[in-house]
């Protein structure tokens, strides 16, 4: 029986980790070769893209793509994790904060900005995950890095003891919505953290593409990855060249793409170089 190669798109429920989803899918599909593109915190819900067998080789290209989120920021409290899962560090009065101030401060975060990731992120520092260092009681300093926020819309502002701000964000890979909440609260002088997060897009996959974890639909590899990477159709002779690790003539597209066999299967990941299209990974048919 041929191995299934493709992607499963899951609407991750709250309360479980992305790795929990991977482990469940491994059992359901009977394969160890399952990985995910872009971790979602246990609190978060929404689009989680999983690669099955050969598709795991393509997860890095999906991770690099555009993301979209719905989130809720609570102003008036800061936490150790920048979300509701952490311990409260401080509380502040918010009655003097205006909607105009909130919108103006969020506008400043749109575009290419330098953002400091949360201290409990999965970023590695000297080989260890930041969140592991925090659990060990160590002080963590993560340098700011450039990200891009394409749009940041305020959907609703609710005032009670605290102020809850519902937002919609479209952003680049590497953006932390928790950091948006933290920075908004800090800039307003009252503290802030994230109380809800739902990912609605991992380009090009959306919530409407999600399937059931108990009985998952696997999107065929060629069909799915051709939405992300340029395609080069190859013949049998070119397939043989790739299997020997030899470069093909240059592709019409620049950069990295896929070579697709006559029977419409992904044969290789290829990259245009000076001397031709070099195979980066070759798959058995």
Legacy VTK file of the C-alpha trace (Angstrom):
# vtk DataFile Version 3.0
C-alpha trace
ASCII
DATASET POLYDATA
POINTS 285 float
0.000 0.000 0.000
1.402 3.403 -1.032
1.956 5.962 1.704
-0.435 8.899 1.873
1.316 12.160 0.999
-0.482 15.420 1.614
-1.793 17.948 4.095
-4.443 17.805 6.791
-5.902 21.113 7.955
-7.272 21.010 11.498
-9.249 23.589 13.476
-7.278 23.084 16.682
-9.433 23.182 19.813
-8.384 25.078 22.921
-6.651 23.238 25.743
-4.369 20.972 23.727
-0.940 21.534 22.202
-0.030 21.424 18.529
2.058 18.340 19.332
-1.037 16.657 20.808
-2.696 17.074 17.401
0.367 15.605 15.665
0.362 12.596 18.025
-3.352 11.961 17.441
-2.961 12.193 13.660
-0.044 9.757 13.732
-2.310 7.199 15.395
-5.270 7.846 13.094
-3.223 7.660 9.867
-0.774 5.008 11.029
2.404 6.914 10.179
5.132 8.561 12.257
5.923 11.083 9.536
3.596 13.879 10.605
4.622 17.466 11.359
2.945 20.852 11.676
3.543 24.307 10.215
3.535 26.956 12.923
2.780 26.179 16.573
-0.449 27.302 18.199
-0.413 27.790 21.976
-2.735 25.497 23.988
-5.061 28.460 24.621
-5.368 29.252 20.902
-7.731 27.703 18.373
-7.876 27.688 14.596
-5.967 26.681 11.503
-3.175 24.175 12.059
-1.537 22.761 8.926
-0.122 19.256 9.198
2.098 17.542 6.638
1.858 13.789 6.124
4.867 11.736 4.918
6.510 13.510 1.929
4.522 16.673 2.674
6.595 17.221 5.848
9.406 18.426 3.544
7.201 21.366 2.512
6.145 22.617 5.939
8.965 25.197 6.061
7.571 26.888 2.949
4.090 27.068 4.484
5.393 28.369 7.814
6.978 31.322 5.997
3.617 32.483 4.599
1.045 35.077 5.659
-1.112 34.480 8.759
-4.394 35.952 10.015
-5.811 35.966 13.542
-8.765 37.075 15.624
-7.794 38.012 19.154
-8.957 39.739 22.319
-6.654 42.032 24.296
-7.408 42.834 27.936
-6.102 46.216 29.046
-5.486 46.831 32.734
-3.524 43.682 33.570
-0.120 42.338 32.578
0.868 38.676 33.003
4.034 36.591 33.045
3.147 34.984 29.695
1.449 37.970 28.000
-1.737 35.874 27.867
-4.394 34.620 30.305
-2.445 31.449 31.082
0.180 33.364 33.071
0.280 34.814 36.554
-0.861 38.417 36.972
2.094 40.775 37.362
0.217 44.056 37.754
-3.224 45.649 37.556
-4.091 49.242 36.721
-7.082 51.543 36.472
-8.329 51.953 32.888
-11.211 54.417 33.225
-9.215 57.262 31.641
-8.163 55.261 28.561
-10.113 56.376 25.484
-11.017 54.430 22.366
-9.071 56.952 20.301
-5.918 56.249 22.317
-6.345 52.500 21.811
-6.829 52.829 18.058
-3.914 55.253 17.694
-1.510 52.988 19.586
-2.537 49.940 17.547
-2.043 51.911 14.322
1.598 52.423 15.320
2.129 48.662 15.160
1.077 48.393 11.504
3.803 47.937 8.871
7.349 46.674 9.234
8.252 46.967 12.895
10.761 45.577 15.377
8.890 43.297 17.770
10.185 41.549 20.897
8.708 38.028 21.102
7.104 36.834 24.320
9.509 35.410 26.915
7.549 32.153 26.850
7.842 31.707 23.089
9.404 28.663 21.418
12.387 30.718 20.231
15.720 29.070 21.022
18.322 30.873 23.141
21.698 29.120 23.306
20.019 25.919 22.187
17.144 26.003 24.690
13.531 27.072 24.196
12.731 30.409 25.849
9.718 28.939 27.664
11.906 26.178 29.177
14.346 28.765 30.495
11.492 30.745 32.062
10.175 27.578 33.761
13.667 27.044 35.189
13.455 30.497 36.765
16.095 31.984 34.485
15.964 35.535 33.184
15.270 35.597 29.451
16.164 38.430 27.094
14.963 37.946 23.519
16.186 40.475 20.948
13.655 42.343 18.825
13.241 41.165 15.246
11.581 42.608 12.188
8.071 41.440 11.397
5.335 42.948 9.247
1.740 43.607 10.204
-0.246 44.132 7.011
-3.486 45.119 8.728
-4.688 45.468 12.317
-8.387 46.254 12.672
-10.315 46.963 15.861
-13.592 45.025 15.762
-15.020 45.976 19.162
-14.026 47.729 22.390
-15.828 46.682 25.599
-15.362 48.640 28.843
-15.999 47.115 32.252
-13.555 46.719 35.115
-10.994 46.243 32.345
-11.077 47.100 28.642
-11.366 44.206 26.187
-10.349 44.962 22.605
-11.292 42.536 19.830
-8.841 42.731 16.919
-8.275 41.171 13.510
-4.637 40.886 12.397
-3.027 39.910 9.101
0.721 39.525 9.512
3.971 37.927 8.441
5.467 34.770 9.852
7.170 35.322 13.197
4.587 37.795 14.512
3.434 37.295 18.104
-0.105 38.479 18.796
0.688 38.261 22.526
3.391 40.858 21.917
0.861 43.166 20.246
-1.277 42.912 23.408
1.707 43.405 25.727
3.006 46.424 23.808
-0.420 48.065 23.567
-0.849 47.810 27.342
2.685 49.034 28.004
2.337 52.023 25.676
-0.931 53.010 27.361
0.675 52.596 30.794
-1.887 50.084 32.101
-0.529 46.695 31.045
-2.162 44.266 28.659
-2.416 40.608 27.775
-4.190 38.300 25.349
-7.341 36.513 26.530
-8.372 34.786 23.294
-6.705 33.875 19.998
-8.026 32.188 16.880
-5.944 31.678 13.728
-8.068 31.994 10.608
-5.386 31.742 7.903
-2.094 29.986 7.255
-1.801 31.007 3.627
-3.313 29.598 1.510
-5.275 27.457 3.994
-8.338 28.872 5.775
-10.888 27.694 8.329
-13.125 26.421 5.520
-10.363 23.941 4.601
-10.375 22.345 8.058
-11.318 18.716 8.542
-12.152 16.355 11.407
-9.254 14.974 13.452
-11.133 11.696 13.979
-11.700 11.138 10.239
-9.291 13.531 8.489
-9.387 14.481 4.834
-5.882 14.478 3.357
-5.388 17.101 0.650
-3.225 15.561 -2.113
0.320 16.903 -2.055
0.508 18.089 -5.664
-2.866 19.830 -5.530
-2.107 21.626 -2.275
1.525 22.624 -2.732
0.958 23.962 -6.260
-1.010 26.787 -4.589
2.169 27.834 -2.808
5.133 26.973 -5.021
5.719 27.263 -8.791
5.343 24.036 -10.767
7.554 22.522 -13.443
6.214 19.565 -15.409
8.929 17.005 -16.169
9.165 13.882 -18.309
10.431 10.376 -17.492
13.991 11.171 -18.585
14.122 14.221 -16.334
12.757 12.155 -13.443
15.672 9.749 -13.894
18.155 12.641 -13.853
16.708 13.944 -10.605
16.934 10.525 -8.955
20.661 10.510 -9.722
20.926 13.923 -8.068
21.654 15.680 -11.340
20.477 19.189 -12.155
17.955 19.822 -14.929
18.023 22.711 -17.355
16.960 25.974 -15.730
13.289 26.378 -14.875
11.189 29.245 -16.191
10.577 30.408 -12.617
13.256 31.702 -10.240
14.008 30.343 -6.806
12.489 27.181 -5.344
9.643 25.183 -6.898
8.405 21.653 -7.463
8.985 19.168 -10.263
5.815 17.220 -11.118
5.964 13.862 -12.902
3.800 12.783 -15.888
1.441 10.997 -13.456
0.959 14.280 -11.532
3.020 13.330 -8.477
5.586 15.618 -6.837
8.952 14.202 -7.916
11.283 16.742 -6.293
11.830 20.150 -4.769
14.091 22.042 -7.160
15.947 25.345 -7.032
17.247 27.386 -9.942
20.986 27.967 -9.726
23.630 29.198 -12.166
24.129 25.805 -13.753
20.482 24.660 -13.768
17.629 23.417 -11.600
19.227 21.558 -8.673
17.174 18.958 -6.731
16.928 19.836 -3.036
14.811 16.782 -2.197
13.784 13.874 -4.429
10.772 11.646 -3.722
10.109 8.063 -4.714
7.178 7.663 -7.073
LINES 1 286
285 0 1 2 3 4 5 6 7 8 9 10 11 12 13 14 15 16 17 18 19 20 21 22 23 24 25 26 27 28 29 30 31 32 33 34 35 36 37 38 39 40 41 42 43 44 45 46 47 48 49 50 51 52 53 54 55 56 57 58 59 60 61 62 63 64 65 66 67 68 69 70 71 72 73 74 75 76 77 78 79 80 81 82 83 84 85 86 87 88 89 90 91 92 93 94 95 96 97 98 99 100 101 102 103 104 105 106 107 108 109 110 111 112 113 114 115 116 117 118 119 120 121 122 123 124 125 126 127 128 129 130 131 132 133 134 135 136 137 138 139 140 141 142 143 144 145 146 147 148 149 150 151 152 153 154 155 156 157 158 159 160 161 162 163 164 165 166 167 168 169 170 171 172 173 174 175 176 177 178 179 180 181 182 183 184 185 186 187 188 189 190 191 192 193 194 195 196 197 198 199 200 201 202 203 204 205 206 207 208 209 210 211 212 213 214 215 216 217 218 219 220 221 222 223 224 225 226 227 228 229 230 231 232 233 234 235 236 237 238 239 240 241 242 243 244 245 246 247 248 249 250 251 252 253 254 255 256 257 258 259 260 261 262 263 264 265 266 267 268 269 270 271 272 273 274 275 276 277 278 279 280 281 282 283 284
